Amino acid sequence: MNFYLITAGALSALASLLHIGCIVFGASWYRFFGAGEHMAKLAEQGSLQPTLITAGIVLVLAIWSLYAFSAAGLIIKLPLMRLALITITAVYLLRGIAGIFLAASPEAAPLGNSTNFWFWSSAICLTFGLVHIVGLKQQWANL
């Protein structure tokens, strides 16, 4: 078992659960987690858009969690393991790096999110990506 991949899976699972919280608890959670006032207002109005977008994120993060757990040896081996983990790791790292540039950019506000959102979410994504890359490097020969 690989500590880093277990941690990576747990982090993605936690992120997935927090997104479920946004769906369940609505506008206040969207605001708290920095999803933007537009998403919060849509949630208040009963629009399905925030729910569908967030449900998509929930599904992706849950699948990413399963891939990390699979690579760590906690569950059955999933198909395309190496490709999936490389892609997951790259997405986390690229999202983290891109978000830092958005946090530093005055143009970030038109994307509907605050500078704080871009900074913190980017730091989180970079951390997730680094945990994935360490675990992936350690487990590569066994995948």
C-alpha positions as a Python dict, from the first residue, in 0.01 Angstrom:
ca = {
    (1, 'M'): (0, 0, 0),
    (2, 'N'): (116, 349, -83),
    (3, 'F'): (64, 620, 179),
    (4, 'Y'): (72, 905, -74),
    (5, 'L'): (-184, 749, -306),
    (6, 'I'): (-411, 663, -12),
    (7, 'T'): (-380, 1027, 98),
    (8, 'A'): (-445, 1143, -260),
    (9, 'G'): (-758, 929, -276),
    (10, 'A'): (-878, 1059, 59),
    (11, 'L'): (-820, 1420, -48),
    (12, 'S'): (-1018, 1375, -371),
    (13, 'A'): (-1294, 1197, -177),
    (14, 'L'): (-1308, 1481, 76),
    (15, 'A'): (-1328, 1737, -205),
    (16, 'S'): (-1609, 1533, -362),
    (17, 'L'): (-1799, 1526, -32),
    (18, 'L'): (-1758, 1902, 14),
    (19, 'H'): (-1905, 1953, -332),
    (20, 'I'): (-2199, 1734, -232),
    (21, 'G'): (-2239, 1970, 64),
    (22, 'C'): (-2274, 2258, -180),
    (23, 'I'): (-2556, 2077, -357),
    (24, 'V'): (-2731, 1987, -32),
    (25, 'F'): (-2683, 2312, 160),
    (26, 'G'): (-2706, 2549, -135),
    (27, 'A'): (-2615, 2912, -174),
    (28, 'S'): (-2443, 2961, 161),
    (29, 'W'): (-2199, 2679, 83),
    (30, 'Y'): (-2140, 2804, -270),
    (31, 'R'): (-2054, 3144, -122),
    (32, 'F'): (-1840, 3003, 159),
    (33, 'F'): (-1632, 2795, -80),
    (34, 'G'): (-1597, 3081, -327),
    (35, 'A'): (-1796, 2943, -618),
    (36, 'G'): (-1904, 3294, -704),
    (37, 'E'): (-2211, 3502, -646),
    (38, 'H'): (-2362, 3396, -977),
    (39, 'M'): (-2366, 3028, -873),
    (40, 'A'): (-2500, 3119, -529),
    (41, 'K'): (-2782, 3326, -676),
    (42, 'L'): (-2872, 3052, -923),
    (43, 'A'): (-2889, 2806, -633),
    (44, 'E'): (-3115, 3047, -440),
    (45, 'Q'): (-3343, 3073, -743),
    (46, 'G'): (-3375, 2696, -761),
    (47, 'S'): (-3187, 2668, -1090),
    (48, 'L'): (-3057, 2322, -1179),
    (49, 'Q'): (-2739, 2467, -1331),
    (50, 'P'): (-2532, 2481, -1008),
    (51, 'T'): (-2650, 2133, -911),
    (52, 'L'): (-2560, 1983, -1249),
    (53, 'I'): (-2220, 2152, -1265),
    (54, 'T'): (-2140, 2056, -907),
    (55, 'A'): (-2266, 1699, -957),
    (56, 'G'): (-2028, 1668, -1252),
    (57, 'I'): (-1741, 1781, -1031),
    (58, 'V'): (-1853, 1535, -759),
    (59, 'L'): (-1848, 1249, -1009),
    (60, 'V'): (-1504, 1338, -1148),
    (61, 'L'): (-1350, 1376, -802),
    (62, 'A'): (-1505, 1046, -685),
    (63, 'I'): (-1360, 865, -987),
    (64, 'W'): (-1021, 1025, -924),
    (65, 'S'): (-1040, 906, -565),
    (66, 'L'): (-1112, 551, -682),
    (67, 'Y'): (-812, 558, -916),
    (68, 'A'): (-580, 668, -637),
    (69, 'F'): (-719, 400, -404),
    (70, 'S'): (-685, 142, -679),
    (71, 'A'): (-324, 235, -748),
    (72, 'A'): (-255, 217, -374),
    (73, 'G'): (-388, -138, -368),
    (74, 'L'): (-699, -70, -159),
    (75, 'I'): (-950, -171, -427),
    (76, 'I'): (-945, -369, -750),
    (77, 'K'): (-717, -255, -1030),
    (78, 'L'): (-901, -15, -1259),
    (79, 'P'): (-842, 6, -1635),
    (80, 'L'): (-595, 249, -1790),
    (81, 'M'): (-435, 307, -1450),
    (82, 'R'): (-118, 479, -1566),
    (83, 'L'): (-293, 704, -1816),
    (84, 'A'): (-564, 796, -1565),
    (85, 'L'): (-318, 880, -1288),
    (86, 'I'): (-94, 1083, -1517),
    (87, 'T'): (-398, 1276, -1637),
    (88, 'I'): (-537, 1329, -1286),
    (89, 'T'): (-199, 1447, -1158),
    (90, 'A'): (-150, 1679, -1455),
    (91, 'V'): (-497, 1831, -1416),
    (92, 'Y'): (-440, 1902, -1047),
    (93, 'L'): (-98, 2054, -1111),
    (94, 'L'): (-204, 2259, -1413),
    (95, 'R'): (-517, 2384, -1236),
    (96, 'G'): (-305, 2484, -940),
    (97, 'I'): (-48, 2668, -1150),
    (98, 'A'): (-305, 2837, -1375),
    (99, 'G'): (-508, 2945, -1073),
    (100, 'I'): (-210, 3118, -917),
    (101, 'F'): (-180, 3330, -1230),
    (102, 'L'): (-552, 3406, -1213),
    (103, 'A'): (-520, 3502, -847),
    (104, 'A'): (-250, 3750, -942),
    (105, 'S'): (-450, 3884, -1234),
    (106, 'P'): (-699, 4169, -1215),
    (107, 'E'): (-895, 3983, -1484),
    (108, 'A'): (-978, 3701, -1238),
    (109, 'A'): (-1292, 3874, -1116),
    (110, 'P'): (-1479, 3840, -1447),
    (111, 'L'): (-1453, 3464, -1408),
    (112, 'G'): (-1689, 3499, -1113),
    (113, 'N'): (-1445, 3413, -839),
    (114, 'S'): (-1249, 3620, -590),
    (115, 'T'): (-873, 3643, -569),
    (116, 'N'): (-896, 3450, -241),
    (117, 'F'): (-1084, 3170, -418),
    (118, 'W'): (-819, 3144, -689),
    (119, 'F'): (-534, 3152, -438),
    (120, 'W'): (-673, 2895, -195),
    (121, 'S'): (-821, 2659, -452),
    (122, 'S'): (-494, 2672, -645),
    (123, 'A'): (-291, 2596, -335),
    (124, 'I'): (-521, 2301, -265),
    (125, 'C'): (-496, 2171, -622),
    (126, 'L'): (-117, 2204, -620),
    (127, 'T'): (-101, 2014, -292),
    (128, 'F'): (-327, 1739, -430),
    (129, 'G'): (-113, 1722, -744),
    (130, 'L'): (212, 1698, -549),
    (131, 'V'): (74, 1420, -329),
    (132, 'H'): (-38, 1237, -644),
    (133, 'I'): (296, 1277, -818),
    (134, 'V'): (495, 1145, -522),
    (135, 'G'): (263, 846, -486),
    (136, 'L'): (260, 783, -860),
    (137, 'K'): (640, 791, -876),
    (138, 'Q'): (666, 544, -588),
    (139, 'Q'): (405, 306, -731),
    (140, 'W'): (484, 334, -1102),
    (141, 'A'): (650, -7, -1144),
    (142, 'N'): (350, -179, -983),
    (143, 'L'): (84, -20, -1204),
}
